[in-house]
Amino acid sequence: MATPLAYTARYPYPVTAVRAAIADEQYWKDRIAEVGGPNARLDAFTVDGDTLRIEMVQAIAAELLPAAITSVRPGDLIIPRTEIWTGNSATFEASVDGAPAEVRGTVELTGDDTSATATVQGSIEVKIPLFGGKIEAAIQERLTDLLRSEEEFSNTWLATKTS
């Protein structure tokens, strides 16, 4: 059974400024460099009208992982991730190379002329009998930390662009 993933990021910037950042390839390059982990990279950034497709690879260093994960999958976790934005909504999916783990969900960007909120709703599924739930909980914790870091990065990045 999948473990839920929920996170709400808050930005003291207009929703239009946050959406403009999401549509800026440099934002993604800077974000990956800052919070993507070891050897993280932006593989693709494509725009088709109002639709953006971002393909990236992130990593979590092995020393940051709990034993529940490293005992099943040693080494850094390499995580291919795709986000597809249409307007102020996105779908995302991520996997873990060499492990039966998947993360899927949505992001809704809402707000007004003074602030914005990005609400993440998703699920984490690890298809390993007996240990899957424990690994899902560990992944949930690390992903929540990552989402928090991405929020902090975004607020700092927006501060430099909107001043």
Contact map, one row per residue, 1 for C-alpha under 8 A:
1110000000000000000000000000000000000000000000000000000000000000000000000000000000000000000000000000000000000000000000000000100000001000000000000000000000000000000
1111000000000000000000000000000000000000000000000000000000000000000000000000000000000000000000000000000000000000000000000011110000001001000000000000000000000000000
1111100000000000000000000000000000000000000000000000000000000000000000000000000000000000000000000000000000000000000000000011100000001001100100000000000000000000000
0111110000000000000000000000000000000000000000000000000000000000000000000000000000000000000000000000000000000000000000001111000000000000000100000000000000000000000
0011111000000000000000000000000000000000000000000000000000000000000000000000000000000000000000000000000000000000000000011111000000000000000100010000000000000000000
0001111100000000000000000000000000000000000000000000000000000000000000000000000000000000000000000000000000000000000000111100000000000000000000000000000000000000000
0000111110000000000000000000000000000000000000000000000000000000000000000000000000000000000000000000000000000000000000111000000000000000000000010010000000000000000
0000011111000000000000000000000000000000000000000000000000000000000000000000000000000000000000000000000000000000000011110000000000000000000000000000000000000000000
0000001111100000000000000000000000000000000000000000000000000000000000000000000000000000000000000000000000000000000011100000000000000000000000000011001000000000000
0000000111110000000000000000000000000000000000000000000000000000000000000000000000000000000000000000000000000000001111000000000000000000000000000000001000000000000
0000000011111100010000000000000000000000000000000000000000000000000000000000000000000000000000000000000000000000001110000000000000000000000000000000001000100000000
0000000001111100000000000000000000000000000000000000000000000000000000000000000000000000000000000000000000000000011100000000000000000000000000000000000000100000000
0000000000111110110000000000000000000000000000000000000000000000000000000000000000000000000000000000000000000000111100000000000000000000000000000000000000000100000
0000000000111111110000000000000000000000000000000000000000000000000000000000000000000000000000000000000000000011111100000000000000000000000000000000000000000000000
0000000000001111111000000000000000000000000000000000000000000000000000000000000000000000000000000000000000001111111110000000000000000000000000000000000000000000000
0000000000000111111100000000000000000000000000000000000000000000000000000000000000000000000000000000000000000001100000000000000000000000000000000000000000000000000
0000000000001111111110000000000000000000000000000000000000000000000000000000000000000000000000000000000000000000000000000000000000000000000000000000000000000100010
0000000000101111111111000000000000000000000000000000000000000000000000000000000000000000000000000000000000000000000100000000000000000000000000000000000000000100000
0000000000000011111111100000000000000000000000000000000000000000000000000000000000000001000000000000000000001000000000000000000000000000000000000000000000000000000
0000000000000001111111110000000000000000000000000000000000000000000000000000000000000000000000000000000000000000000000000000000000000000000000000000000000000000000
0000000000000000111111110010000000000000000000000000000000000000000000000000000000000000000000000000000000000000000000000000000000000000000000000000000000000100000
0000000000000000011111111011000000000000000000000000000000000000000000000000000000000000000000000000000000000000000000000000000000000000000000000000000000000000000
0000000000000000001111111000000000000000000000000001000000000000000000000000000000000000000000000000000000000000000000000000000000000000000000000000000000000000000
0000000000000000000111111111000000000000000000000000000000000000000000000000000000000000000000000000000000000000000000000000000000000000000000000000000000000000000
0000000000000000000001111111100000000000000010000000000000000000000000000000000000000000000000000000000000000000000000000000000000000000000000000000000000000000000
0000000000000000000000011111110000000000000000000000000000000000000000000000000000000000000000000000000000000000000000000000000000000000000000000000000000000000000
0000000000000000000011011111111000000000000000000000000000000000000000000000000000000000000000000000000000000000000000000000000000000000000000000000000000001000000
0000000000000000000001011111111100000000010000000000000000000000000000000000000000000000000000000000000000000000000000000000000000000000000000000000000000000000000
0000000000000000000000001111111110000000110000000000000000000000000000000000000000000000000000000000000000000000000000000000000000000000000000000000000000000000000
0000000000000000000000000111111111000000000000000000000000000000000000000000000000000000000000000000000000000000000000000000000000000000000000000000000000000000000
0000000000000000000000000011111111110000000000000000000000000000000000000000000000000000000000000000000000000000000000000000000000000000000000000000010011000000000
0000000000000000000000000001111111111001110000000000000101000000000000000000000000000000000000000000000000000000000000000000000000000000000000000000000000000000000
0000000000000000000000000000111111111001100000000000000000000000000000000000000000000000000000000000000000000000000000000000000000000000000000000000000000000000000
0000000000000000000000000000011111111000000000000000000000000000000000000000000000000000000000000000000000000000000000000000000000000000000000000000000010000000000
0000000000000000000000000000001111111000000000000000000000000000000000000000000000000000000000000000000000000000000000000000000000000000000000000100110010000000000
0000000000000000000000000000001111111111100000000000000011100000000000000000000000000000000000000000000000000000000000000000000000000000000000000000000000000000000
0000000000000000000000000000000111111111000000000000000001111000000000000000000000000000000000000000000000000000000000000000000000000000000000000000000000000000000
0000000000000000000000000000000000011111000000000000000001111000000000000000000000000000000000000000000000000000000000000000000000000000000000000000000000000000000
0000000000000000000000000000000000011111100000000000000001100000000000000000000000000000000000000000000000000000000000000000000000000000000000000000000000000000000
0000000000000000000000000000000110011111110000000000000111100000000000000000000000000000000000000000000000000000000000000000000000000000000000000000000000000000000
0000000000000000000000000000100110010011111000000000000111000000000000000000000000000000000000000000000000000000000000000000000000000000000000000000000000000000000
0000000000000000000000000001100100000001111110000000011110000000000000000000000000000000000000000000000000000000000000000000000000000000000000000000000000000000000
0000000000000000000000000000000000000000111110000000011110000000000000000000000000000000000000000000000000000000000000000000000000000000000000000000000000000000000
0000000000000000000000000000000000000000011111000000111100000000000000000000000000000000000000000000000000000000000000000000000000000000000000000000000000000000000
0000000000000000000000001000000000000000011111100001111000000000000000000000000000000000000000000000000000000000000000000000000000000000000000000000000000000000000
0000000000000000000000000000000000000000000111110001110000000000000000000000000000000000000000000000000000000000000000000000000000000000000000000000000000000000000
0000000000000000000000000000000000000000000011111111100000000000000000000000000000000000000000000000000000000000000000000000000000000000000000000000000000000000000
0000000000000000000000000000000000000000000001111111000000000000000000000000000000000000000000000000000000000000000000000000000000000000000000000000000000000000000
0000000000000000000000000000000000000000000000111110000000000000000000000000000000000000000000000000000000000000000000000000000000000000000000000000000000000000000
0000000000000000000000000000000000000000000000111111000000000000000000000000000000001110000000000000000000000000000000000000000000000000000000000000000000000000000
0000000000000000000000000000000000000000000000111111100000000000000000000000000000011110000000000000000000000000000000000000000000000000000000000000000000000000000
0000000000000000000000100000000000000000000011110111110000000000000000000000000000111100000000000000000000000000000000000000000000000000000000000000000000000000000
0000000000000000000000000000000000000000000111100011111000000000000000000000000001111000000000000000000000000000000000000000000000000000000000000000000000000000000
0000000000000000000000000000000000000000011111000001111100000000000000000000000001110000000000000000000000000000000000000000000000000000000000000000000000000000000
0000000000000000000000000000000000000000011110000000111110000000000000000000000111100000000000000000000000000000000000000000000000000000000000000000000000000000000
0000000000000000000000000000000100000001111100000000011111000000000000000000000111000000000000000000000000000000000000000000000000000000000000000000000000000000000
0000000000000000000000000000000000010001111000000000001111100000000000000000011110000000000000000000000000000000000000000000000000000000000000000000000000000000000
0000000000000000000000000000000100011111100000000000000111110000000000000000011110000000000000000000000000000000000000000000000000000000000000000000000000000000000
0000000000000000000000000000000000011111000000000000000011111000000000000001111000000000000000000000000000000000000000000000000000000000000000000000000000000000000
0000000000000000000000000000000000001100000000000000000001111101100000000001110000000000000000000000000000000000000000000000000000000000000000000000000000000000000
0000000000000000000000000000000000001100000000000000000000111111100000000011100000000000000000000000000000000000000000000000000000000000000000000000000000000000000
0000000000000000000000000000000000000000000000000000000000011111100001000111100000000000000000000000000000000000000000000000000000000000000000000000000000000000000
0000000000000000000000000000000000000000000000000000000000001111100000000001000000000000000000000000000000000000000000000000000000000000000000000000000000000000000
0000000000000000000000000000000000000000000000000000000000011111110000000000000000000000000000000000000000000000000000000000000000000000000000000000000000000000000
0000000000000000000000000000000000000000000000000000000000011111111011000000000000000000000000000000000000000000000000000000000000000000010000000000000000000000000
0000000000000000000000000000000000000000000000000000000000000001111111000000000000000000000000000000000000000000000000000000000000000000010000000000000000000000000
0000000000000000000000000000000000000000000000000000000000000000111111100000000000000000000000000000000000000000000000000000000000000000000000000000000000000000000
0000000000000000000000000000000000000000000000000000000000000000011111110000000000000000000000000000000000000000000000000000000000100110010000000000000000000000000
0000000000000000000000000000000000000000000000000000000000000000111111111100000000000000000000000000000000000000000000000000000000000010010000000000000000000000000
0000000000000000000000000000000000000000000000000000000000000100111111111110000000000000000000000000000000000000000000000000000000000000000000000000000000000000000
0000000000000000000000000000000000000000000000000000000000000000001111111100000000000000000000000000000000000000000000000000000000000000000000000000000000000000000
0000000000000000000000000000000000000000000000000000000000000000000111111100000000000000000000000000000000000000000000000000000000000000000000000000000000000000000
0000000000000000000000000000000000000000000000000000000000000000000011111110100000000000000000000110000000000000000000000000000000000000000000000000000000000000000
0000000000000000000000000000000000000000000000000000000000000100000011111111000000000000000000000000000000000000000000000000000000000000000000000000000000000000000
0000000000000000000000000000000000000000000000000000000000001100000001001111100000000000000000000000000000000000000000000000000000000000000000000000000000000000000
0000000000000000000000000000000000000000000000000000000000111110000000000111110000000000000000000000000000000000000000000000000000000000000000000000000000000000000
0000000000000000000000000000000000000000000000000000000000111100000000001011111000000000000000011000000000000000000000000000000000000000000000000000000000000000000
0000000000000000000000000000000000000000000000000000000011110000000000000001111100000000000000011000000000000000000000000000000000000000000000000000000000000000000
0000000000000000000000000000000000000000000000000000000011100000000000000000111110000000000001111000000000000000000000000000000000000000000000000000000000000000000
0000000000000000000000000000000000000000000000000000001111000000000000000000011111000000000001111000000000000000000000000000000000000000000000000000000000000000000
0000000000000000000000000000000000000000000000000000001111000000000000000000001111100000000111100000000000000000000000000000000000000000000000000000000000000000000
0000000000000000000000000000000000000000000000000000111100000000000000000000000111110000000111000000000000000000000000000000000000000000000000000000000000000000000
0000000000000000000000000000000000000000000000000001111000000000000000000000000011111000011110000000000000000000000000000000000000000000000000000000000000000000000
0000000000000000000000000000000000000000000000000011110000000000000000000000000001111100011100000000000000000000000000000000000000000000000000000000000000000000000
0000000000000000000000000000000000000000000000000111100000000000000000000000000000111111111000000000000000000000000000000000000000000000000000000000000000000000000
0000000000000000000000000000000000000000000000000111000000000000000000000000000000011111110000000000000000000000000000000000000000000000000000000000000000000000000
0000000000000000000000000000000000000000000000000110000000000000000000000000000000001111100000000000000000000000000000000000000000000000000000000000000000000000000
0000000000000000001000000000000000000000000000000000000000000000000000000000000000001111110000000000000000011100000000000000000000000000000000000000000000000000000
0000000000000000000000000000000000000000000000000000000000000000000000000000000000001111111000000000000001111000000000000000000000000000000000000000000000000000000
0000000000000000000000000000000000000000000000000000000000000000000000000000000000111101111100000000000001110000000000000000000000000000000000000000000000000000000
0000000000000000000000000000000000000000000000000000000000000000000000000000000000111000111110000000000111100000000000000000000000000000000000000000000000000000000
0000000000000000000000000000000000000000000000000000000000000000000000000000000011110000011111000000001111100000000000000000000000000000000000000000000000000000000
0000000000000000000000000000000000000000000000000000000000000000000000000000000011100000001111100000011110000000000000000000000000000000000000000000000000000000000
0000000000000000000000000000000000000000000000000000000000000000000000000000001111000000000111110000011100000000000000000000000000000000000000000000000000000000000
0000000000000000000000000000000000000000000000000000000000000000000000000000001110000000000011111011111000000000000000000000000000000000000000000000000000000000000
0000000000000000000000000000000000000000000000000000000000000000000000000000111100000000000001111111110000000000000000000000000000000000000000000000000000000000000
0000000000000000000000000000000000000000000000000000000000000000000000000000111100000000000000111110000000000000000000000000000000000000000000000000000000000000000
0000000000000000000000000000000000000000000000000000000000000000000000001000000000000000000000011111000000000000000000000000000000000000000000000000000000000000000
0000000000000000000000000000000000000000000000000000000000000000000000001000000000000000000000111111100000000000000000000000000000000000000000000000000000000000000
0000000000000000000000000000000000000000000000000000000000000000000000000000000000000000000000110111110000000000000000000000011100000000000000000000000000000000000
0000000000000000000000000000000000000000000000000000000000000000000000000000000000000000000000110011111000000000000000000001111000000000000000000000000000000000000
0000000000000000000000000000000000000000000000000000000000000000000000000000000000000000000011110001111100000000000000000001110000000000000000000000000000000000000
0000000000000000000000000000000000000000000000000000000000000000000000000000000000000000000111100000111110000000000000000111100000000000000000000000000000000000000
0000000000000000000000000000000000000000000000000000000000000000000000000000000000000000001111000000011111000000000000000111000000000000000000000000000000000000000
0000000000000000000000000000000000000000000000000000000000000000000000000000000000000000001110000000001111100000000000011110000000000000000000000000000000000000000
0000000000000000000000000000000000000000000000000000000000000000000000000000000000000000111100000000000111110000000000011100000000000000000000000000000000000000000
0000000000000000000000000000000000000000000000000000000000000000000000000000000000000000111100000000000011111000000001111000000000000000000000000000000000000000000
0000000000000000000000000000000000000000000000000000000000000000000000000000000000000001110000000000000001111100000011110000000000000000000000000000000000000000000
0000000000000010001000000000000000000000000000000000000000000000000000000000000000000001100000000000000000111110000111100000000000000000000000000000000000000000000
0000000000000010000000000000000000000000000000000000000000000000000000000000000000000001000000000000000000011111000111000000000000000000000000000000000000000000000
0000000000000110000000000000000000000000000000000000000000000000000000000000000000000000000000000000000000001111111110000000000000000000000000000000000000000000000
0000000000000111000000000000000000000000000000000000000000000000000000000000000000000000000000000000000000000111111100000000000000000000000000000000000000000000000
0000000000001111000000000000000000000000000000000000000000000000000000000000000000000000000000000000000000000011111000000000000000000000000000000000000000000000000
0000000000011110000000000000000000000000000000000000000000000000000000000000000000000000000000000000000000000011111100000000000000000000000000000000000000000000000
0000000001111110000000000000000000000000000000000000000000000000000000000000000000000000000000000000000000000011111110000000000000000000000000000000000000000000000
0000000001111110010000000000000000000000000000000000000000000000000000000000000000000000000000000000000000001111011111000000000000000000000000000000000000000000000
0000000111100010000000000000000000000000000000000000000000000000000000000000000000000000000000000000000000011110001111100000000000000000000000000000000000000000000
0000000111000000000000000000000000000000000000000000000000000000000000000000000000000000000000000000000000111100000111110000000000000000000000000000000000000000000
0000011110000000000000000000000000000000000000000000000000000000000000000000000000000000000000000000000000111000000011111000000000000000000000000000000000000000000
0000111100000000000000000000000000000000000000000000000000000000000000000000000000000000000000000000000011110000000001111100000000000000000000000000000000000000000
0001111000000000000000000000000000000000000000000000000000000000000000000000000000000000000000000000000011100000000000111110000000000000000000000000000000000000000
0001110000000000000000000000000000000000000000000000000000000000000000000000000000000000000000000000001111000000000000011111000000000000000000000000000000000000000
0111100000000000000000000000000000000000000000000000000000000000000000000000000000000000000000000000001110000000000000001111100000000000000000000000000000000000000
0111100000000000000000000000000000000000000000000000000000000000000000000000000000000000000000000000111100000000000000000111110000000001001100000000000000000000000
1110000000000000000000000000000000000000000000000000000000000000000000000000000000000000000000000000111000000000000000000011111000010001000000000000000000000000000
0100000000000000000000000000000000000000000000000000000000000000000000000000000000000000000000000001110000000000000000000001111100011011000000000000000000000000000
0000000000000000000000000000000000000000000000000000000000000000000000000000000000000000000000000001100000000000000000000000111110010000000000000000000000000000000
0000000000000000000000000000000000000000000000000000000000000000000000000000000000000000000000000001000000000000000000000000011111110000000000000000000000000000000
0000000000000000000000000000000000000000000000000000000000000000000000000000000000000000000000000000000000000000000000000000001111110000000000000000000000000000000
0000000000000000000000000000000000000000000000000000000000000000000000000000000000000000000000000000000000000000000000000000000111111000000000000000000000000000000
0000000000000000000000000000000000000000000000000000000000000000000100000000000000000000000000000000000000000000000000000000000111111110000000000000000000000000000
0000000000000000000000000000000000000000000000000000000000000000000000000000000000000000000000000000000000000000000000000000111111111111000000000000000000000000000
1110000000000000000000000000000000000000000000000000000000000000000000000000000000000000000000000000000000000000000000000000010001111111100000000000000000000000000
0000000000000000000000000000000000000000000000000000000000000000000100000000000000000000000000000000000000000000000000000000000000111111110000000000000000000000000
0000000000000000000000000000000000000000000000000000000000000000000110000000000000000000000000000000000000000000000000000000010000111111111000000000000000000000000
0110000000000000000000000000000000000000000000000000000000000000000000000000000000000000000000000000000000000000000000000001110000011111111100000000000000000000000
0010000000000000000000000000000000000000000000000000000000000000000000000000000000000000000000000000000000000000000000000000000000001111111110000000000000000000000
0000000000000000000000000000000000000000000000000000000000000000110110000000000000000000000000000000000000000000000000000000000000000111111111000000000000000000000
0000000000000000000000000000000000000000000000000000000000000000000000000000000000000000000000000000000000000000000000000001000000000011111111100000000000000000000
0011100000000000000000000000000000000000000000000000000000000000000000000000000000000000000000000000000000000000000000000001000000000001111111110000000000000000000
0000000000000000000000000000000000000000000000000000000000000000000000000000000000000000000000000000000000000000000000000000000000000000111111111000000000000000000
0000000000000000000000000000000000000000000000000000000000000000000000000000000000000000000000000000000000000000000000000000000000000000011111111100000000000000000
0000000000000000000000000000000000000000000000000000000000000000000000000000000000000000000000000000000000000000000000000000000000000000001111111110000000000000000
0000101000000000000000000000000000000000000000000000000000000000000000000000000000000000000000000000000000000000000000000000000000000000000111111111000000000000000
0000000000000000000000000000000000000000000000000000000000000000000000000000000000000000000000000000000000000000000000000000000000000000000011111111100000000000000
0000000000000000000000000000000000100000000000000000000000000000000000000000000000000000000000000000000000000000000000000000000000000000000001111111110000000000000
0000001010000000000000000000000000000000000000000000000000000000000000000000000000000000000000000000000000000000000000000000000000000000000000111111111000000000000
0000000010000000000000000000000000000000000000000000000000000000000000000000000000000000000000000000000000000000000000000000000000000000000000011111111100000000000
0000000000000000000000000000000000100000000000000000000000000000000000000000000000000000000000000000000000000000000000000000000000000000000000001111111110000000000
0000000000000000000000000000001000100000000000000000000000000000000000000000000000000000000000000000000000000000000000000000000000000000000000000111111111000000000
0000000011100000000000000000000000000000000000000000000000000000000000000000000000000000000000000000000000000000000000000000000000000000000000000011111111100000000
0000000000000000000000000000000000000000000000000000000000000000000000000000000000000000000000000000000000000000000000000000000000000000000000000001111111110000000
0000000000000000000000000000001001100000000000000000000000000000000000000000000000000000000000000000000000000000000000000000000000000000000000000000111111111000000
0000000000000000000000000000001000000000000000000000000000000000000000000000000000000000000000000000000000000000000000000000000000000000000000000000011111111100000
0000000000110000000000000000000000000000000000000000000000000000000000000000000000000000000000000000000000000000000000000000000000000000000000000000001111111110000
0000000000000000000000000000000000000000000000000000000000000000000000000000000000000000000000000000000000000000000000000000000000000000000000000000000111111111000
0000000000000000000000000010000000000000000000000000000000000000000000000000000000000000000000000000000000000000000000000000000000000000000000000000000011111111100
0000000000001000110010000000000000000000000000000000000000000000000000000000000000000000000000000000000000000000000000000000000000000000000000000000000001111111110
0000000000000000000000000000000000000000000000000000000000000000000000000000000000000000000000000000000000000000000000000000000000000000000000000000000000111111111
0000000000000000000000000000000000000000000000000000000000000000000000000000000000000000000000000000000000000000000000000000000000000000000000000000000000011111111
0000000000000000000000000000000000000000000000000000000000000000000000000000000000000000000000000000000000000000000000000000000000000000000000000000000000001111111
0000000000000000100000000000000000000000000000000000000000000000000000000000000000000000000000000000000000000000000000000000000000000000000000000000000000000111111
0000000000000000000000000000000000000000000000000000000000000000000000000000000000000000000000000000000000000000000000000000000000000000000000000000000000000011111
